[in-house]
């Protein structure tokens, strides 16, 4: 899915790009390589260890990308400093999405483009909820996902996403379903299921016996997705586009 955002940057006029929730910088660096000396790409993430890794990658490969450790919801960006904002699964975790996208709107110049990918609902992404379904009998206190709260599926409702963007000052909103065939190395599966989602959070606090039992149970539940050395599944997402309105057109 990274390549879809890189293609969006390539097709657009953006030369000052901001990558929200950039993690260890894969998409940020890909865009920075595309732009070269003709532009700049900045990644922002709240995780200091991930930004440290991203900066190390940029230095190692000599790619001129920059990174910020901060919450994009509240960070004091220089006004009108970006002409394109992108994100790959990095915008669903804000405490106040309207405040966050309004802040990003202020950081955008007129007619700046917004492109991001977010998950659709859990019913369309059974792979993503396999771990918690398998663990539920062993963990009666497993926290339930809040459909309207921050989290992986916070943007599942297309109408809610549109409303958030409208209320935060974006225009030209376009939300389209995107289904992507994904592959994960089977040897990475246990690492995946022990780090992400509600089960990953519980495992960090569990004793060794419970942890071992949970991992065995949950790993077995993923067997239908395992094909030899690979794990294959479909990611049901939204591709969202919008733009910062032009004051001269009377939009806003």
N, C-alpha and C positions, 0 to 999 in steps of 0.2 A: 504493500500500500504506500510505502514511501515514494515509490516511483511516480504514483499518481499526483502527489503533491509537487514533486520536482517538475513533472510535466506541466502542472498548472502555473508554476513560476516561469517556466520556459515560454509558455504561451501568452503570459500576461506581460504587463509593462513594468512590473515591480522590480526595483533594483535595491531597495532597502527593506529587507525581509526580517520579520520577527517570527520565531518558532516557539509556540507556547507548549510548556510541559515537555521540553526537549529531551529529558532523560540523559543518556550518555552521549547524545549529540549526533546520532546517525543521520537523521534528516537534515539537521542544521548544516552538517559538513557536506552532505550531498548537494544542497542548494548553494553553499559557499563555493564549492568546486565549479558548479554550473555558472555562477555569476562572475567568478574570477575577479580581476581588477576593476571590472565595470560596476561592481556593486558590493554589498556587504550583507551578511546574515548573522543575526544575533539569536541565541537560544536562551530561554529563561526556564528555570525549574526551581522548586523549593528544596530539592535534595542536594545538599552540599557534596556528599560522596559521588553522586552522579555527575554533577558539574565538574568536580575535580577530574573524573575519568574523561569527560568530554574535552576539557582543556588539554589533558595529556594526549588524547587522540589527535586534536588539532595541531598541537606542537610537533607530534611525532611525524605527521604526514605533511606538515608545512602548509596547512590550509588556513587562510586568514578569516576564521570565524571567531566571534566573541561570545561570551557566556555570562549570564547574570544569575546569582543565587537570590531568588526573591519570589514572592507570590504575585503573579501577574494580576490578581484581583485588585491589589492595593499599591503596587509598585509605582513610584513617581516617575513614569517615563517622560522624556522630553516631548512636549506637545507636537503633533504632526511630524513625527520623526520617522515614520514607516509608511511605505506605499503598498505593502502586502503583509498580511498576517496569516500564518499557516499553523496547523496543529494536527498531529496524528495521535488520537486518543489522549489528548492532554487538557481538554476543556470541560470534562464532566465532573470535576472534583471541587469546584468552587463552592464556598459556603453561600455566596450570593451571586448567582450567575448574571443577573441584570447589572449589578455593580461592576462585575468583572468585565463584561463586554462593553459597558459604558467607558470604563477605564481604557480599554483597548481602542475604543472609538476615538477618544481624546488623543491617543498616541498615534493615530492615523491621519494622514493628510487627506484632503478632499479627493474623492474617487478612488481611494485605496481599496484594494481587494481583500476579502476574507475568504479563506478556504480551509475547512477542517473536516476530518473524518471522526465520527463517533459511532459507538455501538447502537444498534437497534435493541429491541427488547429481549429479555431472557428466554421467552418461548421460541424465538427465532434463532437463539444461540445456545442450543442444548449442550454443546461442548463446554461452554464457559460456566455452566452451572452443574456439571457432572460431579465435581468434587463435593459440593455441599449437599446434593441429593444423596450421594453415597454415604456421607458422613453423618447425616441427620439422625439415623437410629442410634448412633454411638454418642452423639452430642445433642442432648435434648435442649440445651441452652444456646445452641448455635444462633447467633444474631441474624434476624431476618433482614433482607435488603429492603431499604425504603425506596419505593419507586420515584418519589419526588425529592429525595435527598441526594447529597453528593455521593458519587460512586460510579462504577462502571456503566450502569444502565440509566444514568440520570437523564440522558437525552433520548430515551427510547420513544417518547411521545413527540411525533413530528410537529403537532400543533403547539406544544409547549416550547420547543426549540424556536419556532417561528415567532412566538410571542416574546420570548426572551430577547431575541435580536431586535425586534421592532421597538420594544420598550427601552432598549439601550442605545437606540439611535442609528441602527443599520438599515439599509434599504436594499432593494433588488434581491430579496431573499429567495434562494432556490435550494430546495432540499430534495435529494433524489436517493432512492435505495441503491445500495452498492453491495453486491455479494462477491466475496473474494475467496478463492480456494487457497487454503493455507497449509503449510507443511512445517512440522516441528520434528527435530531428531528425537527418536524414541529415547535415547540416553539422556535427553534433557527433560523428559516428562515428569519425573519425580521432583526435580528442582522446580519445575513450573507449578505443580500442584501444592508444593509445600511453601510457596512464597506469596501466591496471589489469592485474593478473595477472602471471604469469611473464614474458610478452613485454614488458609495460610496464617491468619492472625491467631487462631486458636492453637495451632501447632507450636507457635513460638512459646506459648505458656504451658504446654502440656508436659507431663512427666514422660520419661523415656518409654515406659510400657504402653501408655496410651498413644504416644506418638507413633510407635512401631505398628500398633494395631490399626491406627487410622491410615497410615501410609499404605499398608498392605490392602486394606479394604478399598480405599479410594483408587489406588493404582489399578486394581482389578476392574473397577467400573469403567476405566478408559479403554479397556481391551478392544471394544468394537471400532475404535478409531485407529488402532495400531495396524499398520501394513508393513511388515518386515522391519526395516530400520527406521521407518518414518511414522509419524502420527499425522493423519490428514483430517481436516475439518473445514467447514465453510464458515467464514466470518460474515454475519449479516450486519451491515453498517449503513450509515447515512453519509453521503457526500454533501456537505453544506457549503453554499456560496452566498456571499453578500458583498455589499460595497458601502463605503463611507459616503454619504450623500454630499452633493455639491451645494454649497450655500447659494451660489449664483442661480441655481435652478429652483430655489425656494423649497428644497426638500428638507426633511428633518422631523 
